[in-house]
Amino acid sequence: MDVLRRNTDYALRVMVNLAIHYGQKSVSTREVAQGDDIPYQLACKILQKLRRAKLVVSCMGPKGGFSLSREPSKTTLMEIIGAIQGPVSLNRCLLAVDVCSRQRSCTVSKKLAELQKHIDSYLRGITLDELLRSRAVKIEAKTRNLRRIKK
């Protein structure tokens, strides 16, 4: 079982793509689809979900497209995941108090709830800005390796 669905993975890539262009230009759906290797129709659906969640804004016209609705440092992975697939939950019993009659006495549920808190906190703590920084570090390392190979 995947915790993050395929569409969510695509949405994370889309948001990083838009974060790269933040403050510079809008990015068309076609550019996003091609740049992130996402089927065009799926990119359309993902961008519309992100727009409904107010994570991106759209602009019509020849220079139109999508852009982030706020700075990359203000958007978390938790928000993006929630917009596409809803909350990440380890077990149904963690979604609501009345889902399981044994929830209050269940030792498994208590431990899962602890783990769920760690997951939620971790996902709230990672921003698009952080993903951009780690992307820049990887690109820099790759460039250094290419320079060494050429020498």
N, C-alpha and C positions, 0 to 999 in steps of 0.2 A: 504494500500500500504506500502510495506517495503522500507525503504530508503536503507538499506543494504540487499542485496540478500543473500540467503542461502550459495551460493558458496563463497561469500565474507566473511561471518562469518567463514566458514571453513578455508579460506585462512588466516584469522587473527590468528586462533588457530594453524595452521601449522607454521606460522612465529614465534609465541611464543614458540612452541615446538623446532624449530630450534635455536631460541635465547638461550634457556636453554642449548643447546649443543654447543654453539658458541665457537670456538677455541679448542674444545675437539675432536669431531668426526663428520663424516658425518652420516646422518640418512637416512635409506632406506625408500622408499615409503611405504613399508608394515608396518614398525615401525610407521611411521607418521599416516597412516590410522588407525591402531589399537589403538595407543595412544590417538588419537583425535576423535575416533569413527566416522570415515569418510569412506564411501564406497571406496574400493581400486581404482576402475576405476576413480572415481571422484578425489581422491587424486592425481592420475597420471596427470590428466588434469590441476588441480590447480597448481601443482608443475611446469609443463611445462610453464604455463602462467607466473608464478613468475620468471622462468628462462629467458624467453624471455624479461621480463621487467628488467632483470639484478639485481633482488633482491636476487636471490639465484644462486648458482653454483652447477653443478652436476659433479660427479666423477664416472667413470665406475669401475667395478671390484668387487671382493669379499668383500672388505671393502668400497665399493663405496656408493653413496647415494647423499643426498643434504645437503648443508650447506649455511648459510647466506653469501652473497657476501661482506658484510661490518659489522662493529660493530653494535650491536643492538641500540646504541644511535644515529646512523646515518640514521635509517630507520623510516619513519613516517607512521601513519595510512593512511594518504592521499595517499602516494605512493602505499601502498598495495591495497587499495580500487580501485585506478585508474587502477592498473594492472589487476584486475579481472573484474570489471564492468564498468570501465570508470569513468568520473567525477560524483560526487554526486551533483545533481541539484534539487532544490526545484520545479522548473518550467521550461518548455522548453524556455520560453522567456528570461531566464537568460543565456542560452547557447551561444547565438549569438545576435548581434545587429539587424540583419535583419529578425529575426524570426516573429516578430509581428509589424505591422504598428503603433500600438498605444503605443508602449513601452516607448517612450520619454515623453508622457503626462500621462501615467498610474500611479496613486498613489499606486495601489497594487504592481505593478512591482518594484517601488522604495523601498517599505518596504521589499519585498521579497529579493531584492538585498542586503539590509543591513543585513538581517538574513543570507543570503548566505555567506557574508563576515565573519560573526562570525563562522559559521560552518566550512568554509575552514580554517580559522585561528586556530580553535580548533583542527581540524584533523591534521594540519601541526605541531601543538605543542605537540602532543602525539607520543612518540617514543616507539619502542619495549622495550627499556631499562626501561621505566616507567611502562610498563605493567608487566615486570618481577619483578620489585620492589613491585608492588601492589599484585602480585601473592605470593611473598615471605611473605608479611605481612599476607595474608589470611592463608597461610599454618602454619605460626607461631601461629596465633590465634587459629587455629583448634587444633594444638598440645597442646597448653596450656589448652584448654577446655578438651581434652582427659585426660591429666594429672590430672586435677581436678576431673573428673568423676572417675578415678581409685583410688583416695585417699579416 
